[in-house]
Amino acid sequence: MGIFMNDVLLVIPSLEPDLKLVQLVQTLRQKVTTTFPILIINDGSSSDYDFIFNQTLAFENVRIVKHDLNKGKGAALKTAMNQMLNHYPEADFFVTVDSDGQHLAKDIFACIHRARQSPNQVVLGSRYFGKDVPFRSKFGNLLTSKLLALTTGIKIPDTQTGLRVIPRSLIPQCLTVPGERFEYEMNMLVATEKAGFQHVIEPIDTVYIEENASSHFRIVKDSIAIYKVFLRYFFSSVFSFLVDVGVYALLVFFTPNLSYLSILNASVIARVISAIVNYLLNRSFVFKQEGSHSALKYFGLVGVQIILSATIVFILYTILPIGKSVTLKLIVDSALFFFSYHVQKKYIFVDKE
């Protein structure tokens, strides 16, 4: 088949693989005219798996780099990126493929072809999660996709896809992305978007072999790592939210006749107190940013939220038969929760590299 791929480095991170890794390399070699480089990262597999890795070396232009210990998929990808920058100067595209047979050769080639048409974009092979997909994979991807959209505005249907084509110009940026395990792939999506690279979605076949039994994804531990920034923000916001509503309820309790001005005053006092608490938590605990240059932007956001919250609460208080402004404030501020997170993550607590 006349497919030329001399401008790519195809990377396969692998931990304790089975023969599907050998079959993948064999299929790629059979379908492509040029012997493009294939780099396999052995992420700390025991010597029991050496016979499988050694079989891949029977094919031309295959290299294996081994981690002495298991470091995680993110670390494996970073090792491959450093290898690309130092040893593969001719490669324009960094192509990642899973070793468990989930990615078909035709889909790999389709993603590479799409990347050549859009050289300054990141191509993601996106699967369709129908009824035949294992529940843990379907649920995890759906949850991750929804959280990513709510918190960053990035809409990607398959956030955990291992089939990605990344332009060489973006590799140095990807090396600075935090994360050593599965969370790295999620962090990379956010980082590449921040760097100005659009995500191009290329539909691919959904392949799950033996209920995805060969996956090394640890449901609890790796899920916490993926969602930890959002979870820290959630708990920080809940605590600050309780401070805010508590102070507001106390002030309203001692105000006999509520007006827009009294609601606004109570909102301002409560929000100033809770905002100081929330800012300190978000800077030091959630986004872990040193310095105080973000303070002005943060309290500007707080001011906007105060006006929005007080105005919406007062309007609803006058037109709805609820009668309790505290209840309305709970509803309104809950809706502003995701708006605030998106603004803080994208515009306030951002890295300056």
C-alpha positions, -999 to 999 in steps of 0.1 A, spaced: 0 0 0 14 34 -10 13 52 23 43 74 31 50 83 67 86 95 68 76 127 87 61 109 117 74 93 149 49 67 160 50 62 198 36 32 217 37 34 255 34 -1 269 32 -18 303 31 -56 305 17 -60 269 5 -92 252 9 -103 216 -14 -75 204 16 -52 206 35 -74 181 5 -76 159 1 -39 159 37 -33 148 34 -61 122 3 -46 107 18 -11 105 49 -24 88 28 -43 62 6 -14 53 32 14 49 57 18 21 84 36 41 100 23 73 90 52 95 104 50 130 84 33 158 94 41 193 81 17 221 83 29 257 85 -1 280 72 15 312 88 -7 338 74 -41 327 90 -71 344 114 -94 325 85 -118 320 75 -96 291 108 -92 274 100 -119 249 71 -98 236 91 -66 233 119 -85 217 96 -98 189 89 -62 179 126 -57 173 124 -81 144 107 -54 124 128 -26 108 133 8 125 118 -2 158 134 11 190 126 3 226 133 27 255 128 11 290 120 27 323 136 8 352 104 13 372 68 19 363 64 57 360 30 60 344 17 68 309 24 105 312 60 99 321 63 74 292 50 100 267 74 126 281 103 102 276 92 97 240 89 135 235 125 140 247 136 112 224 119 129 195 136 162 201 170 147 205 170 118 181 143 122 154 149 156 137 131 146 106 98 139 124 72 166 121 44 148 140 44 129 173 18 101 170 7 82 201 -10 48 198 -21 24 226 -5 -11 226 -36 -31 234 -51 -32 199 -77 -5 203 -65 15 174 -68 2 139 -42 9 113 -67 27 90 -77 50 118 -40 58 127 -34 67 90 -66 88 89 -55 108 119 -20 114 104 -35 125 71 -58 149 89 -28 163 108 -10 170 76 -40 190 64 -40 210 97 -3 212 108 -8 236 136 -36 216 153 -38 186 176 -57 157 160 -76 134 184 -90 100 173 -124 101 188 -144 69 196 -182 65 197 -194 51 230 -223 29 222 -240 1 241 -212 -24 235 -186 -3 253 -177 -14 288 -195 7 315 -164 19 332 -150 33 300 -183 49 289 -190 64 323 -155 77 328 -152 93 294 -187 109 297 -180 123 332 -145 136 321 -159 151 289 -187 169 308 -164 182 335 -139 194 310 -166 213 291 -181 228 323 -148 239 338 -128 250 308 -152 254 279 -133 227 259 -157 203 242 -141 170 234 -162 138 232 -134 114 239 -110 130 264 -92 97 272 -83 87 236 -47 74 233 -46 81 195 -33 116 191 -12 134 165 8 164 179 28 188 158 65 190 166 63 227 175 40 218 204 63 192 220 83 216 242 50 229 256 38 194 262 69 185 282 60 212 308 25 199 314 21 184 349 12 148 354 30 115 352 1 90 348 -33 90 331 -41 125 343 -14 138 319 -36 132 289 -63 154 303 -39 181 314 -24 180 279 -58 189 264 -61 220 286 -25 230 280 -26 227 242 -58 247 241 -41 274 262 -12 274 239 -35 283 210 -36 249 193 -71 238 183 -83 202 187 -94 184 156 -117 155 161 -112 125 138 -139 98 142 -124 63 147 -137 28 153 -144 18 189 -125 -14 197 -127 -30 231 -111 -64 234 -121 -87 264 -139 -58 281 -106 -38 280 -91 -62 304 -55 -53 295 -60 -16 306 -38 -5 335 -62 23 344 -68 23 382 -104 34 385 -102 51 419 -66 63 421 -63 75 385 -97 91 385 -88 111 415 -56 122 398 -76 133 367 -102 152 386 -81 165 415 -80 201 405 -117 202 400 -123 184 433 -100 207 452 -119 237 437 -152 220 446 -143 216 483 -127 250 485 -158 266 470 -182 246 492 -164 258 523 -163 295 511 -199 291 500 -210 281 535 -191 311 549 -208 334 524 -243 321 529 -238 320 567 -227 356 569 -255 366 545 -282 348 564 -270 364 597 -272 399 582 -306 393 566 -319 379 599 -312 413 616 -327 433 587 -365 438 591 -375 450 557 -355 437 527 -349 460 498 -325 458 469 -300 480 488 -301 458 519 -297 427 499 -268 443 480 -251 454 513 -255 419 528 -242 403 496 -211 426 496 -202 421 532 -207 383 530 -188 380 497 -159 401 508 -153 379 538 -158 346 519 -138 359 490 -107 365 511 -110 329 524 -117 315 489 -88 334 472 -63 322 498 -75 286 493 -76 287 455 -41 303 452 -24 280 477 -45 248 476 -64 245 443 -43 261 415 -11 262 436 2 295 422 28 315 440 28 353 442 -1 378 444 -3 392 409 -36 373 405 -53 392 434 -65 422 414 -81 400 387 -97 377 413 -113 404 433 -125 420 400 -143 387 393 -157 388 429 -171 422 422 -189 410 390 -203 380 409 -216 402 438 -235 424 414 -248 394 394 -258 375 425 -275 404 442 -294 416 411 -306 381 402 -316 373 438 -336 406 441 -354 401 407 -363 365 416 -373 376 452 -398 401 437 -414 379 411 -413 344 427 -435 332 456 -405 317 475 -402 344 501 -367 335 513 -338 354 498 -314 330 514 -329 301 494 -327 321 462 -291 330 469 -282 293 473 -297 286 438 -282 316 421 -247 312 435 -247 275 427 -253 284 391 -224 309 393 -201 282 406 -190 268 372 -188 303 357 -163 313 384 -142 281 380 -139 286 343 -128 322 346 -103 315 374 -87 285 356 -85 302 322 -78 338 330 -67 343 367 -46 314 381 -27 306 348 8 296 343 32 322 329 57 299 311 
